[in-house]
Amino acid sequence: MPLAPLLRRPDTTYDDVRTLLDGLDHEARVAATRECGLADLSRLWELSVQGDPIDAAHFVGDKAPLEPVAHDGWNSLPLPAFARRFQKVFCRPPAGEERLFGYNEGDAKGVIGPGYFQLVPTRGHVDWEARGAWVVDYYQVPDDAVPASWPKVVPNWWGLQLFVYNGTRDFMRRVSRHVCIGKPWAREMELPFCFVLVRRD
């Protein structure tokens, strides 16, 4: 059964979704997620609380520092399909600390900017831990070297990024071996949409 219809069944469990996605190849996983609308991704966010906590390895595997890993993204905003597609690209920082660097790649990058962030654990933040084990934190941008192929690092108050990324945090949960789901909060207010990421191996 395709992912979207599965999410619309009231008896669907987290394990049903994980098993389906783990049985697909990358292109099929991406296609499956891109059939999902707002209600589907909201249901997936609710189910994902039953999964194992996500960790840094989900985003970058065992890559060395400054080796980028791309994730194909799809959000549930009420926009045309081309505007809902994007990538988040992650890497370990040069010193290999318990955090990751990343930015947003997509058609809008040339207009609104790269949306740099740090991915950090939520451990120790009581209000955050229930939302997800790791958070894409746009309050923080890389403060050390990034891969040479990445765009120039700029703060998120610069240019049109002010209206998209500034003051935002995306809390992340595991869905399957390659798929995770994120939900944004802007200045500690929960926003009414989600997004999924499918890691490229």
C-alpha positions in Angstrom: 0.0 0.0 0.0 1.3 3.5 -0.8 2.4 5.7 2.1 -0.4 8.4 1.9 -3.3 5.9 2.0 -1.6 4.0 4.8 -1.4 7.1 6.9 -5.1 7.8 6.3 -6.1 4.4 7.9 -7.0 4.8 11.6 -5.5 1.5 12.5 -2.0 2.2 11.0 0.9 1.9 13.4 4.4 3.4 13.4 5.8 -0.1 12.6 3.5 -0.3 9.5 5.0 2.9 8.2 8.6 2.0 9.0 8.3 -1.4 7.4 6.9 0.1 4.2 9.6 2.7 3.9 12.5 0.4 4.8 11.3 -1.9 2.0 11.7 0.8 -0.7 14.7 2.1 -2.6 15.6 5.8 -2.5 13.6 6.9 -5.5 10.5 5.1 -4.3 10.9 6.5 -0.8 11.1 10.0 -2.2 8.1 9.4 -4.4 6.1 8.0 -1.5 6.7 11.0 0.7 5.8 13.4 -2.1 2.3 12.0 -2.3 1.7 13.2 1.3 -0.3 16.3 2.1 -0.7 18.3 5.3 -3.0 15.8 7.1 -0.7 12.9 6.1 2.4 14.5 7.4 0.7 15.6 10.6 -0.3 12.0 11.2 3.2 10.8 10.5 4.5 13.3 13.0 2.1 11.9 15.6 3.1 8.3 14.9 6.9 9.1 14.9 6.8 9.7 18.7 6.8 5.9 18.9 10.1 5.6 17.1 13.6 5.3 18.5 15.2 8.7 19.2 17.0 10.1 16.2 20.8 10.6 16.4 23.5 12.3 14.5 24.3 9.2 12.5 20.9 9.3 10.9 21.9 12.5 9.2 25.5 11.8 8.2 26.2 8.1 8.8 29.9 7.5 9.4 31.1 10.3 7.1 34.2 12.1 8.1 34.1 15.9 9.0 33.2 18.1 6.1 31.8 15.3 4.0 28.3 16.4 3.0 25.2 14.2 3.0 22.0 15.4 1.2 18.5 14.6 2.3 15.6 15.1 -0.2 12.8 17.1 1.4 9.1 17.6 1.0 7.0 20.0 3.1 3.2 20.3 3.7 2.9 24.0 3.0 0.0 25.0 0.7 2.4 25.7 -2.2 2.9 24.4 -5.8 4.8 21.1 -5.9 8.1 22.8 -7.1 8.1 25.1 -4.0 7.6 22.2 -1.6 10.7 20.3 -2.8 14.1 21.1 -1.2 17.1 19.5 0.2 18.8 19.8 3.6 22.5 19.1 3.4 24.5 18.1 6.6 28.1 17.5 7.5 30.2 17.0 10.6 32.2 20.1 11.6 36.0 20.0 11.4 36.5 19.2 15.1 33.8 16.5 15.1 31.9 17.8 18.1 28.4 16.6 19.0 26.7 18.9 16.5 26.3 19.1 12.8 26.3 21.9 10.3 23.9 22.3 7.4 22.0 24.5 5.0 19.0 24.4 2.6 19.4 23.7 -1.0 16.6 24.3 -3.6 15.2 26.6 -6.3 14.5 29.4 -3.8 18.1 29.5 -2.4 19.1 32.2 -4.8 16.3 34.4 -3.7 16.0 33.8 0.0 19.5 32.5 0.8 20.9 29.2 2.1 19.2 29.1 5.5 22.3 27.9 7.4 21.8 26.1 10.7 23.4 23.9 13.4 21.8 20.6 14.2 22.2 20.0 18.0 20.8 17.6 20.6 17.8 18.7 22.7 19.1 16.8 25.7 18.9 19.0 28.8 16.1 21.3 27.4 13.1 19.9 29.1 10.5 21.6 26.9 12.3 20.5 23.7 13.1 16.8 24.5 9.5 15.7 23.9 9.5 17.3 20.5 12.5 15.4 19.2 16.0 14.3 20.2 17.7 16.7 17.8 16.8 20.1 16.5 17.7 22.1 13.4 18.5 25.4 15.0 18.5 28.5 12.8 19.5 30.7 15.7 22.9 29.2 15.2 24.9 29.1 11.9 28.2 27.3 11.3 31.1 29.0 13.2 33.9 26.9 11.7 34.8 25.7 8.2 32.1 24.2 5.9 32.7 22.2 2.7 34.2 24.3 -0.1 31.2 23.5 -2.4 28.7 25.1 0.0 27.5 28.7 -0.4 28.9 31.5 1.7 27.8 31.3 5.3 25.5 34.2 6.2 23.3 34.8 9.3 19.6 34.2 9.1 18.7 37.8 9.8 20.3 38.7 6.5 18.0 39.5 3.5 14.8 37.6 2.9 16.0 34.8 5.2 14.6 37.0 7.9 11.1 36.0 6.9 11.8 32.3 6.4 14.5 30.9 8.8 15.2 33.6 11.4 13.9 32.7 14.8 13.0 29.1 13.8 13.8 25.7 15.1 12.9 22.4 13.4 12.5 19.5 15.8 13.4 16.1 14.3 12.1 12.6 14.8 13.1 9.3 13.2 10.6 7.5 10.9 12.7 4.8 9.3 16.3 4.0 8.4 16.5 6.7 5.8 13.5 8.9 6.6 12.9 11.5 9.3 10.2 14.1 10.0 10.6 17.6 11.2 8.2 20.2 12.7 9.0 23.9 13.1 8.6 26.2 16.0 9.0 29.9 15.4 10.0 31.8 18.5 8.6 28.9 20.6 5.2 28.9 18.7 4.4 25.6 17.0 3.7 26.1 13.3 1.0 24.1 11.5 3.0 22.1 9.0 5.7 19.4 8.8 8.3 18.2 6.4 10.0 14.9 5.7 13.6 14.2 4.7 14.9 11.2 2.8 18.7 10.6 3.2 20.7 9.9 0.1 23.2 7.1 0.7 
